[in-house]
Amino acid sequence: MTAVIPVAAKKDFVRWFLKRYKLKRRECVWILNYLLSHEQLLKNVHFTDEAHYCPRAMVISTTNSESIPFRFYKGNLMTADAEKSFHDLRLHPDEKMFIQLNFPNSHACPEYAMVREENPYLPDELQVSASDRKIAERLLEESVVSMSLEMLMKRVDEALDANDRERFLILSSMLNDMKTTKES
């Protein structure tokens, strides 16, 4: 694991998540609330993808997700019994726990991105290659520039509609600069 996510950020995320989503299993709400009240546990919690590859993990799903409601993995054991995972959390607070949250558009969620970490146990064949990562970064950069240009053009149109010459000139200048930078 490269980055250490602060406990405060994890708490903020879990609170946000619990306010926004309904879980398929009520025990999962209890587990997440329990984590909120125990910072030592939360220090050892890592939100990640493909958690079933981790030595100790939970998979929790929202009601509007197509995924399994709940799974707990420890070593070679797997169970759908949320109470067993809760007891394991209480008995082993210093062990790392990896949690995968399944909810709609989770990969596009900035709140989740702030706390999600790379899975160190993911098999090599499932890892994103360096070249794929560069392609994705370039695509993301191009999308941001394209959206920024689009938004700026809209603001230029609004300035024209409002007969705001000063704002129009400033925004047009910004738009031209942005287009010049994009082309180079």
Secondary structure, DSSP 8 states (H G I E B T S, - for coil): ------HHHHHHHHHHHHHH--BSSHHHHHHHHHHHT-HHHHHTEEE-SSGGGSSEEEEEEBTT-SS-SEEEEETTEEE--HHHHHHHHHH-TTS-EEEEEE-TTGGG-HHHHTTB---TT--GGGS--HHHHHHHHHHHHHHHHHHHHHHHHHHHHHHHHTT-HHHHHHHHHHHHHHHHHHH-
